[in-house]
């Protein structure tokens, strides 16, 4: 059985994906309604940012899962892992 923090991480990722899904539905409606292109592009930028952040959350979750609990007890190792996660999430 997954522990509480894993369940929270997965729930958080699912919640983010559901919000993105809602944003995309809103974009579809904006296009159907013939809204201003600038407004649509602003919303597309928001969706891209949200998608990027959820990709970072998934990367972080899986990297921590693969490293295991033991090595994260060392603050230096934990800091290096966080730096690596941060670098991955900055990639476009």
C-alpha positions in Angstrom: 0.0 0.0 0.0 1.2 3.5 -0.8 2.1 5.7 2.1 0.3 9.0 2.8 2.9 11.3 1.1 2.8 9.2 -2.1 -1.0 9.3 -2.1 -0.9 13.1 -1.6 1.6 13.5 -4.5 -0.5 11.4 -6.9 -3.7 13.3 -5.8 -1.9 16.6 -6.4 -0.8 15.6 -9.9 -4.3 14.4 -10.7 -5.8 17.6 -9.5 -3.4 19.6 -11.6 -4.2 17.6 -14.7 -7.9 18.1 -14.1 -7.4 21.8 -13.9 -5.5 21.7 -17.1 -8.3 19.7 -18.7 -10.8 22.5 -17.6 -8.5 25.1 -19.0 -8.3 23.3 -22.4 -12.1 23.0 -22.5 -12.3 26.8 -21.8 -9.9 27.4 -24.7 -12.1 25.3 -27.0 -15.1 27.5 -26.0 -13.1 30.7 -26.6 -12.2 29.6 -30.1 -15.8 28.5 -30.8 -17.0 31.9 -29.6 -14.6 33.7 -31.8 -12.8 35.4 -28.8 -9.9 37.8 -29.4 -6.7 36.0 -30.5 -4.6 37.8 -27.8 -6.9 36.4 -25.1 -6.7 32.9 -26.6 -2.9 33.1 -26.7 -2.8 34.3 -23.1 -4.8 31.3 -22.0 -2.7 28.9 -24.2 0.4 30.3 -22.4 -1.3 29.5 -19.0 -2.0 26.0 -20.2 1.5 25.5 -21.3 2.8 26.8 -18.0 0.5 24.5 -16.0 1.5 21.5 -18.2 5.2 22.3 -17.6 4.6 22.5 -13.8 2.8 19.2 -13.8 5.6 17.6 -15.8 8.0 18.9 -13.1 5.8 17.4 -10.4 5.8 14.1 -12.1 9.5 14.2 -12.7 10.1 15.0 -9.0 7.8 12.3 -7.8 9.4 9.6 -9.9 13.0 10.7 -9.3 12.4 10.6 -5.5 10.7 7.3 -5.9 13.6 5.8 -7.7 16.3 7.2 -5.4 14.6 5.6 -2.3 14.1 6.9 1.2 17.5 6.0 2.6 19.7 8.3 0.5 17.3 11.3 1.0 18.1 11.2 4.7 21.5 12.8 3.9 20.8 16.6 3.4 23.6 17.0 0.8 22.1 14.2 -1.3 18.6 15.6 -0.9 19.9 19.0 -2.0 21.6 17.5 -5.0 18.5 15.6 -6.0 16.4 18.8 -5.7 18.9 20.7 -7.9 18.6 17.9 -10.5 14.8 18.0 -10.3 14.9 21.8 -10.7 17.2 21.5 -13.7 14.8 19.0 -15.4 11.8 21.2 -14.7 13.4 24.2 -16.4 13.8 22.2 -19.7 11.4 23.1 -22.5 
